[in-house]
Amino acid sequence: MSASGTAATGQVEHMLRQVTPGRYDAYEALLRALATPSSGQIWMLLWHGQAGSPDAQYGNMDVDGYGYAPCVTSAQELSASGWNRSYEVVDGVDVARTLYPDHYGLWLNPHAPGGGVGIPWLDLRRIATGLDRQPAGPLRLSEPGIEVPQFYALLTQNAHRTPAVRALRRAWVQPALGAPYLAIGLDVYDTSPPAVDSVRAMMQQSIGACPDGLPVSTVAMSDEYDPVALWMRASARPFYDREAHATAPVQAPAAGYGYPPARGSY
């Protein structure tokens, strides 16, 4: 991930200046600038070692119990920061891929008035894997309040006929930007291509029971980094559980559906 030389500057700094509390559109534009190779280069501050050396280590900051690696957005900001150790110029995507698996974020221009801007590790994951593949945070997550009993009944029936499926969970996801949607958490025994195909077919066979206009997405419960999967593991009981179904008598559902709402955010 090492890189050196002169980086194109301007876009990240421009977007950084637009970010203010509550301006999620400006923050999303900053993420897009960091995710663009032609404009997303940053100056990573090295606490130890030299750029490109095997022993090079980024600096680290602790903010409210979360770890961040500090960086600056240009040679001018590097000079203004007073940093007197080594640094390396790298693409934001490469830094994101390095940091997020260790739950480390990125902090831009911590020396600046106001303290700069922190990018949490969940947003670095979005940069690393594709911004459009993950919802924009912070997310508001809860048990769904929408009534779609036919969809759940058909999905449960099809899941029982799909041996790869262990359990199903659900969440209502409200991104910071974009429309809210229903997320179905897929807990599976097997991730081989035939098993994945069978689960995909299960969803395709069930989705027709959803009302028109209701967005539905799936989430792998095995994903250790997905915020929706993390919330569902902690806060949403399965609405289908093959192993519980095999050992317990089937009971008629209560009026309505679901469990007492459990709210949270990431």
N, C-alpha and C positions, 0 to 999 in steps of 0.2 A: 504493500500500500504506500510505500515511500515515493515521494516525488520531490523534485527540486526545480529551481528556476523561477522565472517571473510568471506570475499568474494574472489572468485577466481579472480586473477589479471593477467594482462599481455596482453591479446588480444586487449582490447580497447586502452591501452597505445601504443602498437605496431602499431596499425592502425593509431592512432592519429599522430604519428611521421611521417607517410608517406604523410600526407595531406599538400599540398602546393597549391597556387593559380593556378587554371586551371586543377588540377588533380582530375577530377570528379570521375574517377575510384577509386582512393584512398579514396575519401570522401564517396563514396558508400560502400566501404569495411568497413569504420568506422561505418556507419549506420547499416550494417549487424552485426557487432560485438555488438553494443548496443542492437540490437533486439534479440540477442541470450541469453536465460536465463543463460546458463552455463558460459558465458564470459562477459555478459553485465552489471554486477553490478557496481554501481558508488556510491560515497560518496557525498550525498546531504548536503549542508551547511545550517544549521537551524539558522535563524535570531532570532527566538523566540521559547521557549518551548524545550522539550526533545523528543528524538526519540520515536515514538509510542504514545505520549500524544495528546489529542484532540486539544490542543492549539498550536501544532507545526506548524511553518510557515517557508517556504523556504526563503532564501535570494533572493534579486532581483537586477538586473542590467538593466540599460537603455543604449542601444547602437543604435545610429542613430534613436531614437524615438521608438525602439522596445524593449519589455521587455524580459529578460532572467533570468532564475534561475541558479546561479552558482553551480558548483560541482567540485570534484576532482576525479581522476581515480584510486587512491590507497591510502593505509595508509601512504606510503612514501610521496606522493604528498600532503596529508593532513598536514603532519608535515612540509613540505617545504613551504606550504602556510601561515603558522603562524596563522591559524584560531583557535581562543580560545573559541568559543562557541560550542554548540552541533552539531551533525551531525547524519545522518542515512544512512545505506547502503541499497540500493534498486536496483531492476532490472530496466534497461533502459526502458523496455516496460511499466512497471507500472508508471514510471515518465512521459513517453510520454503521456499515457492515461490521466494523471492528468493535465498536462500543456497545451496541444494543444487546448482544448476547450475554454480556456481563452486567446488564441493567445499569449501564452508565449513560448519562446524557451528555450534551455538548453545551458549553456556555460561551456565547459570543460577546467579546469585548467587555470582560468584567471590570476593566479599569475605567470604562466610560462613565460620564455623569448618569446617575440612576442605576448603575450596576450592570448594564448590558441586558441580554436576553438569554434565558435558558431554554434549551430544546430537550424535553424529557426523553428517556430511552424509548418509550412507546412511539413517539413521533420519529425518532431515528429509525425504528423498525419500518415505519411507513416509507421513509426515504429509501431505505435499503431494498425493500421488496416491491415498491411501486405505490405512489401516493393514492392512485385511483383504486387500488385493490383493497384498501382499508378505510374505514370511516374516519372522518376528521374529529379529533377530540377537542376538548374533553367530552366524553360520552355521558349521557344520562341513561342509566340502565334500570329496568324494573321488570316485574312480572307483567306480561301483556294484559291490558284491560279490554282488548277487543274480543268480541265473542265470535269464534269461528269453530263451533263444535263439529261440524261435518268434516272440516279439514283435519282436525285432530283425530277424529274417529277413523277416517280413512288412512291417515298416516300411521296411526297405531296398528291398524290391521295389516298394512303393507310391511311395517317394520317387523311384525311377528313372523311374517313369511320370508323375511330376509335374514338368513342365519348370521351374517356379518355384524348385524346391529345388536349391541348390548343394551343401550339405553338412549333415550331422547330427552332433551331439555329445551326450554324456550326462554326467550327474553325479548323485551321491547326496547329497541335501541334508538335513541334520539341523538344523532351527531350534532356537533357544533355548527356544521354547515351541511345542507342537504336534508332530504326527507327522512322521517323516521321509518323504521321497518321492523318486521318480525324476524328474529333470528332463531333458527333451529340448531341446537347443539347435538352433534352426532358423536356418540360414544360407540366405537366399533371394536370387535375382537381382532379383525384382520385388515391389513392395509395393502394386500396384494392387488394387482390390477383387476383380476376378476371380482374381488370383493368390493373394490371401489366402484366398478361398473354396476354392480348389483345395488349399491346404495344410491348411486346416481339415478338408476332406473326407478328405485323406490320413490325418490322425490318427484321424478317426472310423472309417475303414476298418481301421485297424491295432490300435486299442485293445482290440478283442475278443480278441486273442491274449494279453493280459496276464492273469496270475492274478488271481482275485477278491481284492479287498482291497489290491492294490498301487496306491497313489496315484501318478498320473503328471501332470506339469505340463509346459507348454512355455515356452520362453524365446526371445525374439528376440535372435539374436546381434548384431544391429545396435544394440541398446540400450547406449549408452555409460555408463549409470549402474547397470545391474542387476548386483549382485555375483555372481550365478550365471553370467551371461554373461561377465563379466570373468574369472572363474576358469576357465571353460571355454576361453576364447580363449588363456589363458596355460598351462593345464595339461592339457587333454584333447584328444587327437588325434581327428579325425572317425572315426566308425565307418562313415559313408557319405560319399563325396566324388565327386561326378559327374565332375569334371575328371580326377581320378586314375583313376577307373574307366574313363574313355574312353581313357586312354593306357597303362594297365598291364594285364597278363594277370590274370584272376581266379584267386585262389588259395583253396584250401580253408582254412577257419579252423582254428586250432590248438585243442587240447583246451581246454575252458572257453571263455572269451572275454575280450576287453578287453586292457588294457595294464597294465604295472606300476603299482600304486596310486600316485597323486600326491595327497598330502594338503595341505590348506591351510585357512585361515579368513579371514573378513572380519568 
